[in-house]
Structure formats: C-alpha cells, structure tokens
Amino acid sequence: MDNYIAAIDLGTTKVVTLVGEKTETGFRVVAYMEVPSKGVLRGEVVNIQNVLDSLMPSISEIRKNYNIDIKDVYVGIAGQNIKCMDARLSRNRSKSDDLIMEDEIGEMMKEMANSRVNAGEKILHVIPQSYNVDDHIGVDNASGMTGTRIEGDYKLFIGKVNSVEHSKLVINRAGLNLKELILEPVASAKSVLTEDEMELGVAMIDMGGGTTDLLIYHNNIIRHTAVIPFGGNSVTEDLRQGCSVSLKNAEQMKIQYGSCYSEYAPENKTVVIPGIGGLENREVSFKVIAGIIEARVEEIIEAVMYEIENSGYMDKLGAGIVITGGGSQLTNLKQFVQSKTGYAVRLASPVFNLSADTPQDIFKPSASTAIGLMMLGHEKKRENKDIPLENPVLFQDDELETVSSAKEIGKQRKEKKKSKGLLKSIPTFLGDIFDTTNNEA
C-alpha cells in the first residue's frame, strides 16, 4: 500500500473510490468503484449515514477483491458555498540584502492559510498570484530576490465549516485516515488540462450532477474558481416537470434522445412516453426535449460567463474552454457552448495522465475528479509539504473583499447587463417550445 494512493469523490450522483499508483508510463488505476450516491446535495454532504451506506460497500469490495487495505485517503470537497477572495500580505524585511528564500515565502503562505475568516467558514486553499518586492511589481516568483519589503497577493478559496466537518465525519466513521480535503475543480483540472492550456489561459468547466464547477488558469497559476448551483440533475428535473414523466424516464430521455442545441434537433421525430395508471401513451418531439435541455444549459453557461467576466480574465483565455464531468456528454454541447461564448471548446476526459494498462472504461469524463485527486495525492505524498490550517478566528466583515460567490449571481445579474446576449428566462422559453406541434415521421 506504500506506493498506492487512494482517492474518494463524494459526488451528488455518484461516489467514486479508486486506488492507483505512479508508474513510468503514467498513473495506473488498480481499483475503481463507482456507485450511486445518497446523502449528497449540490456537492455537499448533508446525510452522513446515507453517504456511508454508499461508500462502505466500495471500500469493502476493494479490500476483498483487490487485496488492498485502504487507510489513507484524499477526498474531494465542493458545494455551492465555495467562494473565492482576494487577499494581500505585507512584510518588512530587516535584512534587505538577504536573499528571499522559499522558507520565507512558505511562511507567508502559512500565515495566509491561517488567516481569520467569517463565522462558519474555513480556508480550503491559498493560491499565490504574484509578489511585489520594493519597486518590482507583479513578480511571479520572489525567491532569490532582495529587498526591504515584500507583498504577496493571494486567492483564498473558502468553504463552509459544516461542509468540511461533514466530509471529515464520513471518512472518520468509515475507519479511514483523511490525508487532505482537496477542492474538486482543482482536482478535475489536474487530470484533464495540458501544460499549454494552463499557460495560455483556460477556463475549465466540470459539469457534475449537482453543481457545475469553474476553474480559471493563466500563466500556470489558478486565478479564479466558482461553483454554479446547477448541473445535470437540474436538466433531468426540468425534463421531468416539462414532459410530466418520472425521474427515471427523464434521465433516460436526456441520455438517449436529448440534445442541448435545439437548432440541431430533428423536426419530425418523437419519443413515446408510456401512459401511467391506464392513461394513453404520449408523444414528445425531439425538438421539445432539446428546447428544455437547452434552456437549462444556457442558464449554466450564462452563470459561467458571468464568473469569467468578473474574474478579469475574459480576454486572456488563449486556450478557450475545456469541459469535463458527466454532464459534458450532452449531445451537441461543444457546438452550443462555442456559439454562445465565442471561445474554442474542448471536451475532455482524463486520458493524458493514465497508463495504457489502466482499464479503458475509466477513461471517461465522470472520472476526472477522482483521478485528479489521486494525482494530487501523489504530489502531496512525494513532496510532503502540506500547509497545516490552524483554527481560524473571525475577520471583520470589511477585512476581505469578496470577488465572487455563485449564490450572488441571481441578485447581481439583475443589476448588470448580460455579456454576449445569453439566456432568456426559462419560463418564457418553455412556454414557447410547448406551443410547438409534434409531427411524427
């Protein structure tokens, strides 16, 4: 087990448990279990026992069938309450001629990681953005420089304490040792982005069941993250209500007949919906199904574009948009996002970093987060440079400026003119499409 890294993705629709190792040809997944999730809502653990009921059979099966005793695990954390903040730390240096060393930069990182935050919140990640050393402004790496004063600009990724504690409780009650909680969009990006994309500038979108995560890279540095509180489950629910079908049938319609681009949907094809309780069968056109899906996906992309614009990197995404996650498999998603955003779009699976002897059924977008957790776990294990987060105390409300919060999108979008003319309201759009007459071929 010394060479193995275990990762757990506690998702809204699925729980993924995997064990892998680093080889000369890439990461090899030696055990992979994916089961339906219970007890997770919009990326957050809400019912600890239900999550344990989903997780424990996978742990037991890996121990039994693969003879691997899982102990230490790296676990993803997400949820609609994740937010991103700017922060700055300044230090005067008494020995200005001494070189700035990595230890000094690390101490600044540790101080930021232990910053005071608002009640009920916890710092999950600290990402250095740039440094100012005396008159040298915007330096990417201050190590090796000299000066009387150093300032560091950082992005703080902050989540709810309850969300963190619930995830910890699940792992502890499963009899496992939690090595680290890792922000899920960071993990997904690790598994699907190329070095060139991270350098040129890229927006990674991870479309999950409960949420859609955004992470922006530029010059190989994470610049922004946001969590949109809608995902594939929202699309399924819209189909359930719009077509008056069961949740199971709505999911099947989405997968088998759905497209998120109604322009490409055939005009004269229909799907037959079985009647319930003696009622007659009904027909719903592919065009109607696509219209319902398109309305929700358009809302998600609008929220993503809002975040990209407010990040300040809208004009710096040389590599465009990369989409992964289970929701990325929607038919015509690439074409739709390209048409609405103007960016080049790539649909991504974690294929670059896995060895050839990894089972082929793992090379799929829905495994991106778990594989990224394994990769980051390997780095943490190798470098052994985890920054401990001590108990935070409270900031005053005005001590940190909030850059973005997905929960505020609804309020702020009313006050801000939309960019690139995305989304009409869903009710209006649904009213239009249900006036359409179905024509069977």
N, C-alpha and C positions, 0 to 999 in steps of 0.2 A: 504493500500500500504506500510505501515511501515515495514512489515515483508517480503515483496516481493523484489526480485532482478531481474532487467531487463537487458538482455544481447542482443547484436546485433553483428552478424558475417557478415561482408560485404565481401562476397567471390566473386571469379571470376565467378563461375557458378550459385551461389545461394546466396540469402540474407535470413538469419535466424534471427528471432526475437522471443525471449522467455521470459517468466516470471516464476519465481519459488520461492520456499521458503524452508528453512531448517526445517525438522521435526525430530522426534525422530528416525525414521527408515531410514533417508536419505533425499536427496533432491527430492522434488516433483515439477514437471513441471506442472504448472496450465494453461499455454497458450503457444502454439507453432505454429509459422507460417513460412513456407518455400516457397519462390517464386523464379523464375528465376531472375538472376542478370543482370543488364545492367549498363555499365559505369565503370566497374572494370576490369583492365587488369593486369594479373600476380600478383594479390593480392593487387594492388594499385588503389585507386580511381582516375580516370582520367576525368570523366564527372560527375560533381556534380548533375546536373539536372536529368540525367538518373538514377543515384543511388537513388535520392529522389523519382523518379517515381516508382522504385521498392520497396522502403521502406515504403512510406506513406500509401498505402492500408493495409499493415500488421498492422501498428500502429492503424489505424482507426478501423480495424476489431477487434483487441484485446480490444480496448476501448468499442466498441459497444457490441460484443458478450460475452465478459467475464466481462464486467463492471469494468475494471481495467484501471485507469488513469495513463499511463506510463509517468514518468517525468525524473527520474534519470536513466542513463544507463551506463553500462560498455561495451566497444566496443573493438573488436579485431583489431590489426594492423599487417600487414605482408608486403610482397613485396620483389622483387628480390634484392633491395638495402640494406636490413638489413645486418649488419656485426657485427662481434664480435672482441673485442680488449682486450688486457691485459693492466692493469694499476696498479701502486703502489702508496700508500700514506704513508708518514712517519711523525711521531710526536715525539718531545722530551717532556718528562713529568717532570715538575719542582718538583712535589711532588711524588717521586718514591715510597714511602711507601703507598700511597693511592691506594685503590683497583680500578682497571679498571671497570667502571660501564657501563651499557647498554647505558646510555646517551652519554658517550664519544664515544662509538662505533657507535651510531646513528649519532653523529656529523660528524664522518669521512665518513659515508655513504652519508650524505647530501652534504659534500664537494665534494665527487666524483661525485654525481649526478649533481652538478652544475659546473663540470669541463668544460674547454674550449674545443671545438671540431672544426672540419674543417668547412669551409663555406658551408652552405646549409645542415648541419647535426644536429641531435638532439639526446641526450641520452634518450633511452627509458627505460632501466632497468640497475640497478647496482647490481651485484651478488657477495657478498664476497666469496673468495675462501679459504683463510687461513690468519693467523696473525703470525708475528714474534715479540716476546716480549723479549728484550735483547738477551740472548743466546738460548732462546726456539724458535725453528724454526718450521713452519708449523702447528701452533696450530689452531684447528677448531673454538674454541670459547675462546676469550681472556678475557671475563667477569669474574671478580673475581681474576685475576692475579695482580701482582705488577711488576713495572719495570720503568727504566728511559727512555726507548724508545719503541714505538710500530709502527710496519709497517703492513699495510693491503694490501693484493693482491686481485684484483678485476677483474671481467669480465664486460666490458661495452658493452651493446647491443645498437647499434647506427643505426638510420634510417634517411631518408631524411626529411627535414623540410617541403617540399611541400607535401609529403605523409601524414604527421601528420596534416598539416593545412587543407588539403582537407577532411580528415576524420572528423575533427572538424567542418568544414563548413557544411557538410552533417547533422551532428547531430544538430547543432545550427539552421539550416534552417528548420529542422523537428520539431522545437519547443521543443527540449529535452535538458536536462542538462547532459553534459558529465562528469561523475564522474572520469573516468580514461580510458586511452588507454592501452591495455594490449597486449603484444606480443603473437600472435596466437599460436605458438608452445608451449609456456609456458602454455597456457590455455588447449590445447589438452592433454598435458602430465598430467595436473592436473586431468583430467577426466578419463584417461584410465590406468595410471600406478599404480602398487601396491607399498606399502612401501618397500617390499623386493626387488623389481626390482630397485627402486631408490637407495637403499643401496648397492646392489651388483654391480651395474653399468649396464646401459641400454641405447641403442640408440633408441629414438622414432622417427619414420618417419610418417609424416602426408602427405598423397598423396592427394592433392586437385586438383581442375580443372586447375588452372593457374600455381601453384608452388608446389614443394614438400619441406616441412619444416623438418629440423632435429634438435633434441634437445638431448643432452647427459647428463645423471645424473650419479653421482658416489658419494658414501658416503652421500647420501641425499642432494647433492648440485648440482645445474646446472653448468656444466663445459664448455659447448660449444653449440652454435647454428649456423645454416646456412640455407639459403634459396636457393634451386635449382630452376632455372627459367623454369622448365618443369613440367607438370602434366598430368592429364587425358585428357585435351583438346589437348595436343600435340599428344597423341596417336590417338585421333579422327581425327586430321588433317592429320596425316600420313596415316591413312586408307582412308581418302577422296582422297588424292593425289595418293596413291599407287593403289587403286582399281577404281579410276575415278568414284566416287559416290558423291552424295550430302552429306552435313554435317549431315543432319538428318539421312540418311541411314547409314553413317559411325558410328554414335553414336549407332544406333540400332545394327549394326554388332558387335561392340565392346561388348555391353552388352549381346546380345543373343548368339553369336557364337564365341566370342573371347576368347583366352587363351594367357597368356603371356609366355607360355612354349611350344614351337613348338614341342618339343620331345613327348609331350603327345597328340598332336592334331591328329585326325584320318586321315589316308592317303587318304581314298576314299570318304569322304563326301564333298559336295559342297553346297554353298548357291547361289540361283538365284537372280541376280540383274536386276530389271526391266529396259528395254531399255527406252531411253529418245528421244523424238522427232521422234518417228517412228522407231528407231533403235531396233535391235533384243535384246532379253534378253541375259545376260551373266552369266556365272558361275564362281565363285571364290571358291577355295578349302579352307577348314578349316585350312589346313597347311599353306597356303599363308597368311591368316588373322593372324594366330598365329605368323608367322615369322615377320610380320610388327610390331605387338604389342611388341613382344619380343625385337626387336632391340631398340625401344624407352625406354622400361622399363630397359633394360640393361644399356643404357646410364645414366638413372637416378640413378640406383644403383651404377654405377661406380663413379658418382659425389658424392654420399653419402659416399662411401668407401674412397674417396679422403679426404673428410672432417673428417671422423672418424680417419684416419691415422694421419692427421696433427693436430688433437686435442690432441694427446698424450695419448689417452685412448683406443687405439685399442686392447690392451691386458688386459683391465680392465672392459670389458663388461660381467660380470658374468651372467647376465640375458639375454644377447643377444640383439635381435632387436624386437621392438614392432611396428607394422604398423597399422595405423588408417586412417581416412579420406575416402571420397567417392571412391578414386582410389584404396583403399585396397580391394575392392570387385572384382577385376580382377580374373578370374579363374586361379587357379594354382600359384597364386602369392607367397604364402608361400613356396611352394616347390622350386620355381625358386630362390627366394632370399636366401634360405638356401643353395642351390647348388652353388651359386655364391659368397657368403660371408663366408661360414663355420660357421656362427652363428646359434644358435637356434632362431626361429622366431615365434612370436605370433601375430595373427590378433586380433585387439582389438576394442570393442565398449564400450561406457560409461555405463557399466552395474553395476559396483561395488558400485556406489555412489547414484543411483537413488532409490527412494522408490518404493514399489510394486504397489502403486496406480497411478504411472506415466503411461500414455498411452504407450502400447507396441511398437507402431510404431516410438517412439522416441529413442528406444534402437538401434541405428544404427551408424555406423562409421562416416557418414557425419554430425552427430550432436555433435561430440566430442568437437569441438572448442567452440560452443555456450554454451554447458553445463559446460565446464571448465571456461568460462568467468563468468557464474553465480556463480560457486563455489568460484572463486577468489573474485568476487564482495562481496559475503557473508563474506569472511575473512576480506576484506578491511573495510567493513561496521562495523564489530564487533570490530576489533582492532583499527580502526581509526588512523592508523599510516602511512598514505601516506606521502611520501617524496616530497615536492614541488621542481619542477625544475625551477630555475630562468633562465633568458635569458642567453644563453651561449655566450662566446666570443671565438675568434679563437685560436686554438693551432697552433704552428709552425708544419710544415709537419713531422718533425722528433721527436715530443714530445710523440707520441703514436705509438706503433708498431702494425701494423695490423696483426692479427692472421690468419684470413681467410675472403674471400669475394667470394660469389658464382660467381660473374661476372668475377673473375680472373681465374676460373677453366680452361677455354679453353686455355688461354695463358700458364699457369703453367703446365698443363698436358703434353704439348709437351716437356717440359724440364725435366720431372720427370718420371721415369719408373713406369708403372702401377703395382699395387699390385694385386696378385691373378689372373692375366690374364683376366680381364674383357674387354669387348667391342671391337669388330672390328668396322670399320666405318659403319654408317648407309647406305650410298650409295652402298658400296660393298655388304653388307648383303642383301639389297633389290634387287640388281642385281642377286644374287644367287637364291633367292626364286622365283623371277618371271620367272626363267628358268624352274621351276617345271611344269610338265604336270598335268592338273586336270583330275582326274578319278572319275566319278560319280558311286555310288554304284548300 
